Amino acid sequence: MGTLKREVTDAVGALPSALNPLALSLNENPFPPLPTVRSALIESIDAANRYPEYLPERLRALIAGRVGVRDDQVVIGSGATGVILQVLHAVTNPGEKMVMTSPTFDGYPIFAQMARLEPVTVGLDAHGHHDLDAMADAAAHARVVVVCRPHNPTGAVEPAAEIERFLRKVPADTVVLLDEAYVEFLSPEYRIDAPALVERYPNVVVLRTFSKAYGLAGLRIGYGFCAAELASRLWTMQPPFGVGITSMVAVAASYDAENQLRQRIRMIASERRYLRMRLRSMGVYSTDSHANFVYLPPWRQPWPQVFDGSGLQVRNYAEGSVRITVGNRQSTRAVLAAVAPIAMR
């Protein structure tokens, strides 16, 4: 019994801290789950001895109602990554091409490898934006093309009109993954009417997640929506009992706490603006991010050297750039303290 207790204590102790101001590498929400969401999750644990729905029909309907699409247009995954893999397994064959930017979300090159696809990368411009014309040209010979909006890792947002122009150029049999993992951080003027978009372009799959703004990364809840015909193909990849029993409760409670969520998003956006302003005052350029992170292109000193010894966990890229998640004010101070000595030289 003593051994079991020690093992449990060790397991709990190994959990990441919900309030670690130095954990700025994964674009997690700096806040723990909202109180009402936490309470609902605690109650749901009592049913952990029971299987969830065979297929997540109720969660599908809940999300569809909130998004504004039909139930049969929604697919559910273990995070947005789960939906991406369902798409690739449903619509691709080994050896086909998958177009993405460089850099991009770390998962996409891995997913291409898992599906035995040939990745085709297109560079970003100096301000972190897609070259949509080059991507459309590459998509003519590809099975899947990925557009992140806001982009990960730069946070840049392409105008809605440019996205429409891009989609008109992409062949109808090329599936477009419109990755909106950070859509909740977009101001209303930057939003795309995604339900209307998938009506006009039946080859588009919109990807979203509860891992970022909603702060439920550890529960792994993601979804996608698209035209019903394509969704029916993707639904065949839905694993039986594949969505945890807590997911329905967590999503329902999160939707019910929308006002509190919006307040948290405003706090994160305000901290992002403050961090960018302070960095700019030090002569450090950052892209115009519309997400919960800032992206710094290569600088006078390699970023790993700048943050070495600071304790900060940030995401460094091979070409010399760095992505820093927006945390609380303590996080911001730690970032600025690491940068200041170099900036003042």
N, C-alpha and C positions, 0 to 999 in steps of 0.2 A: 504493500500500500504506500510505504514511504517512497519507493522508487517511482511509482505512478505519479505521486504528488510532485516529485522533483521534475519529472519529465513534463508534466503539465505546466509547471512554473517556468521551465526553460522554454517551452513552446510559446507561452504568452509573452515571455521576455524577448523572444526573437521577433515579435511583431514590430513593424515599423512604427515610429511615433507619429501620431496624427498631427502634432504641432511642432514639427522640426523646421525651424526657419532656414536651415542650411540645405534642405532637400529641394533643389531647384533644377533638376535635370529631366524630370518626366512630365512636366506640365500638369501636375496634380493640383487640385483645389487646396489652398492652404488651410481651409477650415474643415473640421470634422463634420459628419452629417448633421443636418438641421435637427433641432430637438424633437420635433414631431416625427421626422423620418426615423430617428434613432428609437423613439418609443414604439413605433409600429414594427420596426425590425426586431426589437426585443420580444414583442408579443408573438411574432411569427416563428420564433425559435421553438416554441412549444409544439409546432407541427412538423418538426424536423424528422420525425420518425416516419412520415408519410412522403410518398413520391409526389413531385409536382405533376402538373398536367402532362399527359402523354406528348402532346404538342402544345405550344404556348398560345392557344387560341384566345384566351381571355386577355392576356398581355397584348397580343396583336390587336385586339379590338380596342383596348384602352388607348394604345398609342395612335392607332388610326383615327380615333375620334378626336384626339388632341391635335394631330397634325392636319387633319382635314382631308383624308383620303379614305377609300374603301378598305375594309378589313383585308380583302384579298390582294391588296397592293403592298402589304407590309410583310417583311421577314425579320426574324429575331436572331441575334447571334450572341456569342460570348464576347461582349464588347464589339466595337465596330470591326475589330480584326476578325471575329468569327463570321460576320456577314461577308467581309472581303473574301475569305476562304471559300464560303459557300458559292459566291459568284464565280470565282475562278474554277472551282470544281464543276460547276454547272455549265459554263459556257466556253471553256477553253480545252484545247488538246495540247499535249506535250510538243514543244518545239515552236508554238505560236509566239507572237511578240506581244509584249506589254510595255506601253509607253508611260514614262514617269519623268518628273523633273530631277535635277541633281543640283543641290541636295533635296531630299524629300523625307517624309516620315520614315523612320528606320525600318518599319515593318514591310514596306512594299518590295524592296529587293529580296527580302527573306521569303515573302509570299510567292514571288515569281519563281524563286528557286524551288520552293516546296511543290509548286504546280508544274515544275519543269518547263517554265516559259523563258523566252529570251528577253531580258530587260533592254529596253531602248531608252536612253536618258537624253533629256534636252535641258540645256543650261538655263539658269535664270538670268535676268538682266542685273545691272549693278545695284538696283533698288529692291531686288528680291521678287520681282514679278515674273510670271510665266511668259514664255514666248509662244503664244497661242497659235500663231501661224505655223511655226515649226512643229508644234505638237500635232496640229491638224494634218500636216503633211506626213508625219510619221505614223499617225493613226490610220492612214489609208492602207498601210501594210501590216496593221496590228489587229489583234482580237480585242484588246482592252487598253484603254487610256485613262490615266488618273489625273484629275484636277482637284487640288485642295483649295478650299475657299472658306475661311482664311487659310493661307498657305502655311504649311508646317515644313520648315522651321522659321520662315521669315515673317509670318503674320500678315503678309500683303494680301490685298483683295482686288481681284479683277472686276471692272465694271460689269454690271448685268448685261449691258448691250454687247460687250466683248465676248462674254460667255455664250450668248445667243448666236453671235456670228461664228464662233468656234464650232458650236454644235451643228450649225447648218453645213459646215464644211466636212464634218466627220461622217464617214460612211454609215449607213443605217444598220449595218451588221457588225459594227464595232461598238462594244459596250463601253460607255463612259461612266466611270466611278466619280461622282461629284462628292468629294469628301468634305462634309460640313461638321466635323468633330467639334469645332469651336464656334458654331453658328450663334449660340446664345450670347456671345460677346459682341456680336455685330450690332451697331446702331441701326435703327429702323431704315434709314435711308440707304443702307448698304445691303439690305436683305433682298433675296430673290424669292419670288413666289414659286417655291419648289413643287408644290402639288400641281400647279398649272404647267410648270416646266416638263414634268414627266408625262403630262397629257400630250404635249406637243412633240416630245422626243421620247418615243417608247424604248430607245436604247440607253436611256440614262437611269442609273441607280443612285439615289441620294443616300449617303451614309451619315448616321448620327450616333451619338453615344451618351450615356449617363455618367461617363468617367470623368469628364472635365468640369463644366459649369455646375453640374449636379453633385459633384463630389462623391461619386459612388464607384471609383475606380476598382476597389477591391471586390465589388460584387459582380463585375464583368457583365454589364448589360448594354447591348448595342442593338441598333436596328437599321433597316434600310427600307426605302419604298420606291416603287417604280410602277410602270404599266402592269396591269393585272396579268397579261400573258407571260411577261418575263418573270414576274413574281411567282407564278405557278411553277416555273422551272426551278427557281431558287428554293421554293418551299419543299421541294423533294429532297433537298439536302439538309433539312431541319432534323437534327438528332433527336430521337425519342427520349423523353425525360431530360432533355439537354439544357433546360433553363431552371436554375435553382428556385426552390419554393419561396424564397424571400424576394424574388425579383418583382413579382406582381405587387406585393405590399410596398416595396421600396419606391416603385414608379408611381403608384397611386398616391402615396404620402408626399412624394416630391411634387407632383402636380398640384396637390392640395395646398402646398406651401409655396406657391409660385411667387407671392409677394416678397417673402423672406429671401427667396432665391435671387430675385431681381436686386434686392438690396445688396447682397453679397457680390453680385456681378458688378454693380456700380462701385463698390469698394475696391475690387480688383482692378477695374478699369482706371479708377482714380490713382491707384498706386502705380499702375503701368505708366500713366502720363507723368507722374512725379519722377519715377526712375529715369525715364527717357529725358526729361528736362534736366535733371542733375547730370546725367551722362553727357548730354550735349554741352552743358556749361563747362565740362572738363575737356571738350574737344573730341568726344567719342561719338561717332555716328551710329545710329541704329535705324533699321528700316521702320516704315510706318506700320507698326503692328496693330492688328485689330483682334488679337486673341489674348490669352493670359500669359504671355511671354514676350521677351524682347530678343531681337536677333542682332548681333554685332558682327559685321564683316571683319576680315583680317585687319589687324592694327599694327602699330609700330613695334609691338612686342607680342610674341605668340600668347594667345589667351591662356593655354595651360600653365605657362609660367606666371602670368598675372595672378591666377587664382590658386596656384600651388601654395600649400601651407595655410590657406584661409579657412579650410574646413568646408568650403562651399562645394556642393555637388552640382555641376553644370554640364551641359551637353556640348562637347567640342566636336568639330567637323574637320575632316581630313584637309580641306583647302584652307583651314586657318580661322574659320568663323566660329562663333559660339552662340548658343541659345540659352537664355536664362529665364526660368519660370518666375512669374511675378508672385511673390509671397506677401508677408505682412511688412510693416515698417522696419522691424528688426532685420528681416531678410534684405531689404533695400539698403539699410545702413551697412550690412556686411559686404554687399556687392560694391558699394561706393568706397568703402574703406580699403578694399583690395585694389581698386582701380586708381584711387587718388595718388598713391606714391609714384606710379608710372606716368600719370597724366601731368604731374607737376614738374617732371624733369625737363 
